[in-house]
Amino acid sequence: MTDKNNEELRPTKMRGVAFPKAKYGVIAAIIIIVVVNVIYYKDFLISLIN
């Protein structure tokens, strides 16, 4: 009985969807945050270099 319950955790429409590993999501989130901050604080970063 418990084996059947473990198999049925995802809804039927989502069983064929391949989910990426969580570590790739963390890496992607960090890259997005860094890129957005570089774009947002571009003038400040350029003034630090000069």
C-alpha positions as CSV (number, residue, x, y, z in Angstrom):
1,M,0.0,0.0,0.0
2,T,2.8,2.5,0.8
3,D,4.6,1.8,-2.5
4,K,1.5,2.8,-4.4
5,N,1.2,6.0,-2.4
6,N,4.8,6.9,-3.0
7,E,4.4,6.5,-6.8
8,E,1.3,8.7,-6.9
9,L,2.8,11.9,-5.4
10,R,2.7,13.9,-8.6
11,P,-0.5,14.7,-10.5
12,T,-1.1,12.7,-13.7
13,K,-0.4,15.6,-16.1
14,M,3.0,16.3,-14.5
15,R,4.4,12.8,-14.5
16,G,6.0,13.2,-17.9
17,V,7.6,16.5,-17.1
18,A,11.3,16.3,-16.3
19,F,12.2,18.7,-13.4
20,P,15.7,20.1,-13.2
21,K,17.8,19.3,-10.2
22,A,17.5,21.9,-7.3
23,K,21.2,22.9,-7.4
24,Y,20.7,24.2,-11.0
25,G,17.9,26.3,-9.8
26,V,20.0,27.8,-7.0
27,I,22.8,28.5,-9.4
28,A,20.4,30.1,-11.9
29,A,18.9,32.3,-9.2
30,I,22.3,33.5,-8.0
31,I,23.3,34.4,-11.5
32,I,20.1,36.3,-12.1
33,I,20.5,38.2,-8.9
34,V,24.1,39.1,-9.7
35,V,23.2,40.2,-13.2
36,V,20.3,42.4,-12.1
37,N,22.4,44.0,-9.4
38,V,25.2,44.8,-11.9
39,I,22.7,46.4,-14.3
40,Y,21.0,48.3,-11.5
41,Y,24.2,49.6,-9.8
42,K,26.1,50.0,-13.0
43,D,26.8,53.8,-12.5
44,F,28.0,53.1,-8.9
45,L,30.4,50.3,-10.0
46,I,31.8,52.5,-12.7
47,S,32.4,55.3,-10.3
48,L,34.3,52.9,-8.0
49,I,36.6,51.9,-10.8
50,N,37.5,55.4,-11.8
